């Protein structure tokens, strides 16, 4: 089975309200919410929480 490439795009919805759009082939984009700043998103993307999310979706071991 080929690896699925998941792309993450940060978006600013309003002041203090950020989200990440996770896109991958064959599925609807998913919105990951609950972020208050770009720095918080950067921490999520570079930390263990991203891997934990990928595992919860079945895209990482």
Secondary structure, DSSP 4 states (H G I P E B T S, - for coil): -PPP--EEEEEEEETTEEEEEEE-TTS--EEEEEE-SHHHHHHHHHSHHHHHHHHHTTS--
